[in-house]
Amino acid sequence: MKQTTLYKQFKTALEPKLHLGSGLTVALSGGVDSVVLLHLCKTFLDNLEANQSFSVEAIYVNHGLSENAQDWQIFCEQLCLSLHIPFKTKRVNVQPKARQSLEALARDARYQALDELAEQGNLILLGQHADDQLETFLLRLKRGSGLTGLSAMHDEVRLSSGRQCIRPLLHISREDIEAFSRTFFFIAY
């Protein structure tokens, strides 16, 4: 796994950001992107030198917006158990509001839950990839966003608390992530 292009891209994106945290918290949704991200983090930490002490944990935020949310939570919990990675979960209540997209409300609730549950000092890793980036750009273009809005997602996002979140897969395609998953975990998404 360490010799793959995907792992090397992940490592290249992560290493310059390590000074931002004392450990890694993966926002784990159960989707292929976050599952691969969790495996990449585990591999990265397993290969650190003995004098480097980093930890990894995973957090699943249950929005309750899908009938599959509980199944995804169970999947994430079992995955973390099999990898010996601490797992946390939080149920959030997302209430639709006039003139606000449900997606934006869910994202805000997710960021707040991640901020509350992640170990203090940890860097939070988000699994968005290049296809998500393109989708965000196209949606914003359709909505008539200006230049700032069209810049789409950034490699980093700062939460209201000041905590940093990074997207180490942002320059990797979903196709490459799925191929990696099939090769190393025999998981077809």
N, C-alpha and C positions, 0 to 999 in steps of 0.2 A: 504494500500500500504506500509506503514512504517514497517509492520511486515513481509514482504516478504523477502525471502533469497536474492533475487536480489537487493532489496533496501539496505539491510544491507551490502552486498558486495560493492555496489556503495559507500555507506557512509564510509565504512572502507577504501576504496581506496582514497576517496576525502579528508577526514578530515586531514590527515597528510600534505596535500599539500596546505591547505587554507592559510597558511602564505605567500605563493608565490604570492598572488594577493589580490586585494581589492574587487573583484567581479568575476563573472563567465561569460564567453562568450562561448556559445555553437556553434560549427561549425555544422550547420543544413543543411543536404542534402535533407531531405524529406524521407529518407530510415528509416526502422524500428529502426535501431540502434540509429540514431541521434534523432529521435522522442521520443523514450523511454528515452534517455539521457536528453532531454529537460524537460520531465515530472518529471524525478527523481530530476533534479536541482530545479525545481519549488517546488516540495514537500519538498526538503531539506531546501530551503530558507523560505518556509512558516512555518516551524517548528523550526526555530532558535529562541533563546531567544530574547526578546525585545531589549536588549542592544547590540546585534550583528547586525551590518548593512552591509549586503552584497546585491548585486543586481545581476540580471541575464539578459542577452541579448542573442540574436541569430543572426548569420550571415549566409546568403546563398551566396555561390560563384557560379555564373553562368558561366560555362566554354563554354557553347554553343556547346558542343561536342555531345549532344543528342538532338533529335527532341523533347524530353519531358522536356527539361531544363526549359522552360518558365512555363509549367504546375507545375513542382516541386517548382519553385519559388513562384508561386501563392499559392500553398498548404501550403508552409512554412509560408508565410506572413499571411494567414488566421488562421493558427494554433497559431501563436504568438499573433495575435489580440484576439483570443478567450481566451488565457491564460494571457492576459495583460502583455506580455513580449515585450520589445523593439526589433524591427527587423530592420536589415540592410542588404543590398544586394550590390553585386558588380559584374559587368560583366567583365570577363577577356578574353583576346585574346591569345589562345594557338596555336602557329604556329609550325607544325612539323619541326624537324631539323634532319639532318643526324646524325646517331649514337647516338641518344637520344630517349628514349621511350616516347611516347605521355603521358603515365601514369605519368612518372617522371616529365615531363614538366608541366602537369596539377597540380600535387601535389605542385610543387614549386610555381606556380602562386596562388594556393589556400592559401598556407602558407603566401605568401606576402600580399594577400588581407586581410586575417584574422589579420595579424600584423598591417596593416594600419587602419582597421576599428574598431578593438576591443578597447573598452574604455581603456585608459591608466591605467596600473596597474592591469588589469583584468587577470585572469588565463584563458587560452583557453582550452576548453574541446573538445576532439575528440572522435568520437563514435566507433572506431575500437574495435572489440571483439575477442574472442578466435579463432573463425573460420578464421577471417582475419589473425590472427597471424600464424595459420597453413598454410594457403594459401601462405603467404609471405615466410615462411620457405621453402615450397616445390618449389616455383618458383626460389628462390635463389639457392637451391640445384640443380635444373635442369640446371641453368646457370653456375654452377661450382664455386659458391662463396666459399671463404675461411671461416675460423672459425668466423671471425668478421662478415661477411655477413650472416652467418647462425644463428647468434644470433637473427635475425628477429627484430621485433619491441620492443621498450622499453616502459615502463610505462610513461616515460617523453621524450619529445624532446625539445631541445632549438632552437629557431629560430635565424637567423643571428643577429637580433636586441638584443638578449639576453632574450627575452620574453619566458616564459615557457608554453608549451602545455602538457596536461596530457591525458591519456587514461584510465579512471576509469572503463571501461567495458572490458578491455583486458583479464580478466580471467573468463569471462562469455560467454557461448556458444550462438550462434545465436538462437538455438532452445529455450533456456530459455528466451531470449529477445522476441522472437515471441510469446511464451506462455504468458509472462507477458503482452504484447501488447493486445493479444486477451482477456485476463482476465479483464484488467482495462480500455481499450479504445475501445474494440470491433472492433479493426482494424485487418483485415487479410491481411498479406503480402504474 
